[in-house]
Amino acid sequence: MNINKKLRDFQDQVRDGDWQIKWIPWQEPGNVEYVYNTPLTLFTGFGGAALFIGSVVYLLIFKHVQGAVLAIGLAGLIMIFLGRLYASFNKQAGWTCLTARCIDREIQESHYPSKGNIKIIWEYRLLCVFNHNGTEYRVTPEASHIAGFQSQDIAQKYLNERIRPDGTCKLWVDPRNPLHAVFDKKQWI
């Protein structure tokens, strides 16, 4: 068994956790899931991190705060953020908005460490079907937002506002790989 398959199996196991609706991957089987990048976003990510870490190291070593060093660190963080915005926009350019039918939904409590405590958030997973170019696809779309919800009621309200009583909803779909879909609106990061 090669390392890519082991890593992908681990990713699938972590992603599915206790979910009743199992994740339908959009990457080729056995390929590791990845964060979308272009040469520009790799430069902004690594370059921005180098600027930020370099400024922090400088401040720790020389122990006096200089405006230029703080500005360089802040510029590094801005570079990282702008690079991720560009990656998201570039990744989803040309995606198609389709009407799908949500055939199952699940809301689950998740626990994340936060400032020495455990933060509870609520996340959802959908199972949707749609037709594209004469083929029916069954997908588990990604969420369009990056953070979970503070309560189960808020998560339920969010889904109820975006999934009609007949189960129809909006998905953004990659026409080159229709298994890759995002619920409701395009992602920003």
Backbone torsions as a table, in degrees:
resi	resn	phi	psi	omega
1	MET	NA	125.8	-177.0
2	ASN	-82.2	167.7	-174.7
3	ILE	-65.1	-36.7	179.1
4	ASN	-62.2	-42.5	179.9
5	LYS	-66.2	-41.4	178.3
6	LYS	-62.4	-44.3	179.9
7	LEU	-64.9	-42.7	179.0
8	ARG	-64.2	-42.2	176.9
9	ASP	-59.6	-40.6	177.7
10	PHE	-64.2	-44.4	178.5
11	GLN	-59.3	-44.6	179.7
12	ASP	-63.2	-41.1	-179.3
13	GLN	-64.6	-44.1	179.1
14	VAL	-66.2	-43.3	-177.8
15	ARG	-64.4	-39.2	-176.8
16	ASP	-79.0	-33.6	177.0
17	GLY	39.1	-121.0	-179.3
18	ASP	-100.8	12.9	-178.3
19	TRP	-68.2	137.0	173.7
20	GLN	-75.4	-38.7	175.7
21	ILE	-84.1	115.9	-178.6
22	LYS	-82.7	142.9	-178.2
23	TRP	-65.7	133.4	174.3
24	ILE	-99.4	107.2	-175.5
25	PRO	-69.3	149.5	177.9
26	TRP	-103.0	-14.6	175.5
27	GLN	-80.0	162.3	176.9
28	GLU	-60.3	143.4	178.5
29	PRO	-57.1	136.5	178.0
30	GLY	86.5	-13.6	177.3
31	ASN	-87.2	141.4	-178.8
32	VAL	-69.3	139.1	173.0
33	GLU	-69.2	146.5	-174.2
34	TYR	-139.8	166.6	173.4
35	VAL	-95.8	127.5	-177.0
36	TYR	-62.4	131.9	177.2
37	ASN	-141.8	157.1	169.8
38	THR	-122.7	170.8	175.3
39	PRO	-55.0	-38.4	179.0
40	LEU	-64.5	-44.1	-178.2
41	THR	-71.2	-29.6	173.2
42	LEU	-65.3	-42.7	178.6
43	PHE	-63.0	-47.5	-178.1
44	THR	-66.8	-34.8	179.5
45	GLY	-69.2	-54.9	-178.9
46	PHE	-70.8	-40.0	178.8
47	GLY	-64.5	-44.9	178.8
48	GLY	-63.8	-40.5	177.9
49	ALA	-64.6	-40.2	179.0
50	ALA	-62.9	-43.1	178.2
51	LEU	-63.1	-45.9	-179.0
52	PHE	-64.4	-50.6	-178.8
53	ILE	-64.1	-40.4	177.9
54	GLY	-59.6	-41.8	179.5
55	SER	-67.7	-37.7	177.8
56	VAL	-65.9	-44.4	178.4
57	VAL	-61.3	-44.2	178.2
58	TYR	-57.7	-47.2	-179.1
59	LEU	-64.4	-35.7	179.1
60	LEU	-71.6	-37.8	-177.9
61	ILE	-75.4	-48.5	-173.5
62	PHE	-92.4	-9.4	171.3
63	LYS	50.5	29.4	169.1
64	HIS	-138.6	134.7	-173.7
65	VAL	-82.9	128.8	175.9
66	GLN	-122.2	139.1	-178.6
67	GLY	-57.7	-39.2	-178.9
68	ALA	-64.8	-39.5	-179.8
69	VAL	-67.6	-41.3	176.4
70	LEU	-63.6	-40.0	179.1
71	ALA	-64.7	-38.8	178.4
72	ILE	-64.8	-43.8	178.0
73	GLY	-62.0	-44.0	178.3
74	LEU	-64.8	-40.3	177.7
75	ALA	-61.0	-38.1	177.0
76	GLY	-61.4	-44.7	178.4
77	LEU	-64.0	-40.8	179.0
78	ILE	-64.3	-40.5	177.1
79	MET	-58.1	-44.7	-179.9
80	ILE	-61.5	-48.5	-177.8
81	PHE	-62.4	-47.4	-179.9
82	LEU	-64.8	-35.1	177.0
83	GLY	-63.6	-40.3	178.7
84	ARG	-69.4	-37.1	175.8
85	LEU	-62.3	-44.4	178.3
86	TYR	-61.9	-43.2	-179.7
87	ALA	-60.4	-43.5	-179.8
88	SER	-63.7	-46.4	179.2
89	PHE	-61.9	-45.7	-177.8
90	ASN	-65.2	-42.1	-178.9
91	LYS	-61.7	-39.8	-173.1
92	GLN	-99.0	7.2	175.7
93	ALA	-65.0	131.8	179.3
94	GLY	86.8	-1.4	177.1
95	TRP	-69.0	153.8	-175.5
96	THR	-108.1	137.2	174.4
97	CYS	-88.1	121.6	-178.6
98	LEU	-124.3	156.3	171.4
99	THR	-92.3	126.9	-180.0
100	ALA	-119.6	173.5	175.1
101	ARG	-119.4	122.4	177.5
102	CYS	-80.6	116.9	-177.4
103	ILE	-102.2	-11.0	176.0
104	ASP	-160.2	148.7	176.0
105	ARG	-145.1	150.4	-178.8
106	GLU	-143.9	137.7	175.2
107	ILE	-118.8	133.5	-174.1
108	GLN	-138.1	145.5	175.8
109	GLU	-80.1	135.4	176.9
110	SER	-126.6	147.5	-178.7
111	HIS	-115.2	130.1	179.0
112	TYR	-132.4	139.3	175.8
113	PRO	-67.1	137.6	-179.8
114	SER	-151.1	110.4	177.0
115	LYS	52.0	47.3	177.0
116	GLY	81.8	-5.6	178.6
117	ASN	-114.9	176.6	174.1
118	ILE	-105.1	123.2	178.3
119	LYS	-96.2	132.7	178.3
120	ILE	-102.3	126.4	173.1
121	ILE	-128.4	164.7	-179.5
122	TRP	-116.3	131.5	-179.7
123	GLU	-124.2	163.0	178.8
124	TYR	-126.5	159.5	171.1
125	ARG	-139.0	133.7	-178.9
126	LEU	-115.0	152.9	169.7
127	LEU	-120.9	118.0	-174.6
128	CYS	-126.5	154.2	174.2
129	VAL	-127.7	147.5	176.1
130	PHE	-157.8	161.6	175.8
131	ASN	-104.3	136.8	176.9
132	HIS	-143.0	119.4	-179.0
133	ASN	53.6	41.3	175.8
134	GLY	81.3	3.0	179.1
135	THR	-117.1	136.7	176.1
136	GLU	-88.0	132.5	179.1
137	TYR	-117.5	142.4	174.2
138	ARG	-115.3	122.2	-174.3
139	VAL	-134.9	157.7	166.9
140	THR	-112.6	93.9	-173.9
141	PRO	-67.1	150.3	173.8
142	GLU	-72.5	155.5	174.6
143	ALA	-74.9	148.1	179.5
144	SER	-82.5	-14.9	-179.4
145	HIS	-107.4	161.4	-175.8
146	ILE	-98.7	-12.8	-178.2
147	ALA	-117.6	152.1	177.0
148	GLY	-77.8	-170.3	-176.9
149	PHE	-106.3	154.4	-177.2
150	GLN	-76.6	-18.4	178.8
151	SER	-150.7	161.9	177.6
152	GLN	-65.2	-37.2	179.9
153	ASP	-63.5	-39.9	178.8
154	ILE	-66.6	-41.5	177.7
155	ALA	-62.9	-42.7	179.8
156	GLN	-64.8	-42.0	178.4
157	LYS	-61.9	-43.1	178.4
158	TYR	-57.6	-47.5	-179.9
159	LEU	-67.5	-41.6	-179.9
160	ASN	-61.8	-32.2	179.2
161	GLU	-74.4	-22.5	-173.7
162	ARG	-111.1	-12.4	176.4
163	ILE	-115.8	118.3	-177.9
164	ARG	-68.3	161.0	-179.9
165	PRO	-56.2	-28.4	178.3
166	ASP	-83.1	2.7	176.9
167	GLY	92.8	-6.1	-179.0
168	THR	-75.0	146.7	-179.9
169	CYS	-152.6	173.6	-178.4
170	LYS	-103.9	132.6	173.7
171	LEU	-125.7	144.3	168.2
172	TRP	-98.7	125.7	-171.1
173	VAL	-124.7	137.9	174.4
174	ASP	-76.3	112.2	-176.6
175	PRO	-64.5	-22.6	177.8
176	ARG	-78.3	-23.4	-179.6
177	ASN	-147.9	82.8	-173.9
178	PRO	-60.9	-13.2	174.8
179	LEU	-70.6	-17.4	179.2
180	HIS	-92.4	105.2	-175.6
181	ALA	-135.5	154.1	177.5
182	VAL	-126.1	135.8	-177.5
183	PHE	-77.2	133.5	167.4
184	ASP	74.0	-58.8	-179.5
185	LYS	-148.1	164.1	-178.5
186	LYS	-64.8	153.5	177.2
187	GLN	-78.1	153.6	179.3
188	TRP	-104.5	-20.6	178.8
189	ILE	-136.3	NA	NA
